Amino acid sequence: MSFFSFYTCRNQMIFSKSLTSVLLACCLVLGVGLNSVSAQPSDDPAKEETVDSYEKLKVFSEILSLLEANYVENLDTNDLIDGAIRGMLKTLDPHTSYLPPESFKQMKVETSGRFGGLGIEITLRKGILTVVTPIEDTPAFKAGVKSGDRIIKIEDESTLDMTLSDAVEKLRGEIGTEVTITVFREGMEEPIIFTLARGNIQVKSVKSKIYEGGIGYVKIRSFTKTTSSDLDKALAEFKAKQVKKLVLDLRNNPGGLLNQAVEVSDRFLNPENLIVYTQGRTDEQNMRFTTHDNVQRVSYPMIILVNGGSASASEIVAGALQDSSRAIILGTQTFGKGSVQTIIPLSDGSALRLTTARYYTPSGRVIQENGIIPDIIVEVPLVQASASDDEEKDKEEDDKEKVKMRKFLREKDLKKHLKGKKSFGEENLKLNEETKSEEEIKNQEILASLREDLEKDVQLKEAIDLLKGWSVMSKVFNPNKANN
């Protein structure tokens, strides 16, 4: 999801059927005049480039005229002009594109946090339509579409040479209608075919939990208009429940609004701290974003989780907090989408999404293509292929069961184990356990559910374990204590 801002576009050229003849006449007149100019040597390279541009426009107008007059079937000039615009933008980076009026309208709805479609963020990687991330609790996520999947067909149409805006237009549609995508996944011998029902995608930007040891967990799915306010609510709840540490989960977060990435970073950094800056060709495109004074901040230790699906705004947050030594980044290298897209509305309700600058972290690291490298690399283990031999498969299952059992076995469970003496206060502890309230039982059930989360998520478990040991390690290695 690209960041965007709105500007007024002046001096726009509008092409339509009624203006075709005028365009042709103007271009031809310009062409005649410029022939004599180009015949004379010029010392100004910019002037020569302008002359070449108008010469090409002359050729374009000639081709358009020939198509209208001689093509085997009647043509819609608007379609030809739209196709020419798309072809021109296709020579640039994959994030620069033309948004027809309907696509522009849908994009504005999308950034509000609610939109229709399948629930996947896509980009062009090496010319191939690639899934950046599936959004949780959406049709694509539930069907098993994964980050890194390459979409090679939409319905029966190949996606080769398809633009991003065209792909988005084909993937979206009325709620309840179905669309079939063919996906190639690394490690699979055959493509996977998904038939997905389009849904009304309502993304709750922030969700939170509290793990044992006073560790808060916040997952930001994407950066929409409500992200910073939703985060404030979660942090207020943490404060009331005396949370002392935090895990900020930005995995599979495709990005979103720039101002929300800045606002989120602001909650965790000191005042007058640089968050991100941009550099483009002109001074207007060079911007610096810093923290403010009127923000409620938290200062407890934190770990940020990232992976290959973390892109754009999520990379800005991770890079800012990493450069400021404010958080430990854990997981795998991020996607590397660090370019600025400015949305320029046009007179007919369409828009130009134009790449105008690159993002840099406070220390000057360029995010584009490089991404953010975690401080601690934790790979998600690949699912092992099942054994073909039945006996070997049974043995593997037995070994897995034994591993599970060992998690719950202790010395006292072993045969003929040596009896230990009762510790001080053990009798009272046993009495308290026998008189547990319903609230305590409910809390234990919640803790059990949270522990299940950790068993399924190796990266989250690593982050929680690190934060659990944070207090102990800080006491052991406290410089003041060492000097005494």
N, C-alpha and C positions, 0 to 999 in steps of 0.2 A: 504494500500500500504506500503510495507515494505521498510525501508531504506536499501541501499546496497552499498558495495564497492567491488572492484575487487582485488583479490590476485592471485598470481601464485601458483598453487597446484603442489607440487613435490611428487615423490615416490608414484604415484597413482597405484592402482591395476586395471587392465582392464580384464573384464571377457567376453569371446566370445565363440562361438562354437568351434573354433579351439584350444582354450586354456583349454577346459573342462578337457580333459584327463590329461594335465599337472597339473591342479589345483587339480584334484582328487589324483594324485600320490603324490604331495607335501603334501597335507593335511594328507594322510594316513601315509606317512613316519613320518611326524611331530607327528602324533597321537601315533605311536608305540614308538617313542623316549620319548614322554611325559608321557606315562604310567608308565615307570620306575621312572621318576622324581616325579610324583605325589604320588608314593608309599612311598616316603621318606618325613618325616615331614620337613616343611620349616618355618623359622621365618619371612620371608618377605611376607607381605600380597599382595603387588603389583605383586610379582612373582607368587603367587598362583592364582591371578586374571587372569594373562596372560595365565597360564596353562589352566584355565577353558575356556577362550576365544578360545584357539586353539582346545580344546576338542569339543566345540560347532561347530567350523568350520568343524571338522571331521564329525560330525553328518550331517551338512548341505551338505557336499560333497557326503555323502552316499545317502541322500534323492534325491539329484539331479541326481545321477547315476541311482538310481532305477526308477525315473520318466522317464528318457530318454530311459531306456531299457524296461520297462514293462507297461507304461501307455497305455490305450486302443487306443489312437490316437497318431499320430506323434506330437511332441512338438517343438516349437521354443525356443532354450536355452536362447536366448537374452531376450525373454518375461519373462521367468522364473526368470532370474537374476534381471531384472527390477522390477518384482513383489516382489522379496525378499528384494530389496533395499527399495521399498516403504513401505513394511510391517515393516522393521526395523525402519524407520524414524517415522512411525505412533505411535510407542511406546513413542515418545518424545512429545514436545509441538506442537500445531497445526500450528505454523508458520515455523517449520523446515520441509523442503520438498525437494524432488528430482525434478529437472527441466529438462525434456528431451530437446534435442537440439532446437526443434521448440518452446517450451514454454519459454526457456531461451531467444531466439531471440525476441519473442513477448514482454517479460518483459522489455528488453532494449528499445524497441520501445515505450512501454507504458510510461516510465519515461521521454521520450522526449516531452510528451504533446500531442501526437497523436497516436491513436490505434484503432483497430477494436473490436466491441463487443456490449454489451447492455448498458454499462454505469453504472455499479454498482460495488461498492467495497464490497467484501464479506470476512467473516472470519468464523472460527469454534468456536462456543460458546457452551460449555458443550456438545461437540460432534455434534452439529446441525449446518448446514450451515446457516449462518445468514447474512443479509444485514447490513453492517456498514453504508453505505449511497449511495443513488443514485446521480449521477453527473448531475448537472443542464443541461437542454436542450439536453438530451440524450433520446433514446427510452424508457429506464426504467423509467426515471423521468417523461416523458410525459404520460406514461401509468398509473402512480400512485403507483409505487413501493416505499415503505417507509423504513426508517431506523428502524431496529428491526424486519423486516419481516423475517420469517424463511422459507427457500426454502426446501420443503420436497420432491419435484420431479423435475427432469430435463427431459423433454419429458415424457416417461413412466418409467423412472428408478429412484428408491428411492435414496435419497442422504445419507441415513444412512450408516455409515462406508466409505463414499466417502472422499477422501483427497481434500485439497484445490486446488492443481494443477490439479487434475482430473476434479474437478468442473469447473475451469476456462477454461480448454481445451474443455469441452462440451458446455459451454456457448458461446465461441467464434466460429467464422466461417466466411464464405465469406459474404461480404456486400450484404444486400438485402435478404439473406436467413432467415428463421424464426426458432425460438426456443420457445417451450412452457415450462413455469415453473409453478409449483403449490406452492402457498405460504400460510403459516398459519400466521395469524395476531392476536395479542392479542386483545380480545374483540369481535372477529368475531366467529360465531358458525360454519361456513363452510369455508374450504380453498378457496382461490381465485386463479383462473387460468388466467395467462397472456400469450398471444401469441405475441411475440415481434419480429420485424424485426431487424436483426443485422445492425448496422450502422457504418460509419467511425467516430469514436469518436475523435473530435478535441476539446480539453479543453482549453479555454482561461483562463489562471491561475488567472488573476486579473481583476476585474471590479470595477469601482468607480463612485460615485455621490457626489453632494454637496447639502446638505439640508440647509434650511433657518437658519440664525444665524451663518453662517460661519462654519458649521459642515460638515467635510468631511466624506465620507463613503467608505471603501474599503472592498471588499469581496475577500478572497483568497479561490478558490475552491479546489486546491491541490498544492503541492509543487513540481513543475517541474523545468527543467533547466532554464526557463526564468522568474521564479517568482520574484526574487529580482530585475531584470532589469525592469520588468513590474511595480513593486511597485514603483521604482524610478521615472518612468514617471508619475504615479498618484500623487506622493508627490510633484513633480515639478509643476504640474498643480495646486495643492492645494496652493502652495506657491505663484504662480502668481495671484491667485484669493483670496489671503489673508484668507485662512482657518485658524481658531484658535483652533479647537477641532477636534477629530477624533473618529470614530467608526470603529474598525477592526473586521470584521465578519468572524469567523472561524467555523461557524456552518456547519455540514455535510461535513467537510473537512477531508478526510480519511488519510491524511498524504502525504508522498512522500520522497523527498531527504533530508537527514540530513543537508547537507551543505546549502541548501536553507532555512531551518528552522533557522539555525544559522545566516544567512545573514539577514533575515527578522527581527529577534530579535535585531540584531546589529543596525538597523535603529532607534531604540527607546530607547536604553540603553546608559549609560555613558561609556567612554573608560575604558578598563581593568576591565570589569564587567563579572563575570562568567555567562554563559548562560545555560549550561547543562554539566553533566559529566556521564560517564559510568563506571560500575564495572562488571568484569567477573571473570573467574577462573585464568587467567594469567595476567601478567603485560601488555602484548601487547594489551589486551582488555580493559584496563583502560585508558580512554581518558578524557581530559578536553577541552571544547570549550568556548572561551572568545571573547569579542568584540575587534574590531580593531581601529586603529587611523585614517585610511584613508577613512572614511565613512561619507557621509552627513547625519546628524541626525536631527530629529524633536523632540521638547520637549513639544509640547502642550498637554493638558489633553486628555486622551483617555479611551475608554471603549472597552473591548473585548467581543464579543458575542460567546458563546459556547453552545453545547448541546450533546446529547448522540451519535451523529454522528461525533463529533470532536475526532479524534484519532491520535496517533503517533506524527508526526511532529507538528500538530496544538496544541497538548497538551504540547509539549516542549516550544513553543512560549508563550502560556498562562501561563504556570508554571514559566517561566523565568521572565516575566513582573509582575506577581503577587508577586513573592518572592522579587523582587526589588522595590516593592511599586510604580511601574511605571504606572500601569493601573488597573482599576477596572474590574473584571471578572463578567459578567452578563449572566444568562441563567440557564441551568441545568447541572448536573454532566456529565463529558466527558466519553468517551468509556473505557479508561483504558488500552490502548495498549502501553506499555512502554518497550518493549524488542528490542534488537539490532539484526538484521539479516544481516549476512555477506554472500555475494554471492561469492562462490568459483568456478571458471570455471574449468571444467574437460577436459581431453584430447580429448574426442569424440564430443565436442561442447555442451555437457550438463553441468549442474551446480548443486551444492549443496547449498541450502539456509539454513544456519545454525544459530540458535540462539546462540549468543556468550556472551551477556551481558545484563544488565538492565540500563535503563535511570533514572537519578535522577535530580530533580530540584536543583537550587543553594543552597537552605536551607537543602537539603538532603532528600526531600520527594521522595519516589519511585512512579513512575507513573503507573507501571504495576499493573493491577487489580483495583487499587484505583482510577485512573483518577484524574482530577482536580476539586475541589469543588469551585463553583463560590462564590464571595463575596456577590452577590445579587442573590437569587434564584427567577427566573421568569418562571413559568410553562406556556406552551402553553395550553390554555383551550381546553378541548375535545369538539367535536361537539355533541351537545345534540340530543338525538333521538327524532324524530317527534312524536307528540301526536297521539294516535290512535283515539281518539274522535274528530270528525270534528269541533265541536264548540270550544273545547279547543285549537285546532290547529289554528283556525281563530283568537282566542283571542291572542295567542302568536304572530301571525303575526302582529296584530294590535298594540300590545305593542312594537314590534320591530320597527314598522314604527314611533310610537310616540317618541321612543328614538332617532331615526334618525332625526326627525323633531326638537327636542329640541336642537340639536347641532347647528341649524341654527337660532333659535329664540332668541331674546333679549328683553329687557324691552320695547323698542320702538315698538315692534311688538304686544304687548298686548293691548287689548281693553281698551280705556279710560286711557292710561298711562299718567303719569304726564310729561308735556313738560319740557325740560331742556333748559338752555340758551346756546348760542353759545360760544365756547371756543375761546381764542385768536388765530388768524391765521386760523380759520376754513374756512373763506371765501376763502382764498388763496389755502387751501388744496383742497376745492371742485373744484376750477378752474383748478388746476393741474390734478385732476382726469379726468376732461372732455377732457383734451388735451393729453391723453396718446399716446405715440408712438407705432409703430408696435412691436418694440423690447421689450417694457415694457409689451405689451399684451402677447407676446411669452413667456417672463419670468414668467408671472403669470400662463400661461398654464403649464409650467414645474413644478412650485411650486405646482399646483393643483395635478399633477401626482405624485409628491413626497409625498404629503399628503395622497393620496390613498394608497401608499406603507405602510405608518405608520398605517393606519386603518386596514390593513390586517395582520400586523406583530406586535404582542403585545410586543415581546422582543426588537425589533428595536425601537419601539415607546418609550419604557421605557428608553432605552439608550439615545435617542435624547432628551427626556424631562430632563433627569439628566444633560446632557451637557448644555442644554439651561439655566438651573438654576445655573450652575457652577460659572459663573462670578458674579452673584448676591450674592450667598452664600459666595464666597471668599472675596467680598467687605465687607459684613456684619461682617464676622468673621476674618477680617484681623488683625493679632496680633499687627502690628505696629500702626494701627488706634486705637486699643483698649488701647494701652499704652499712647497715646497722651492725 
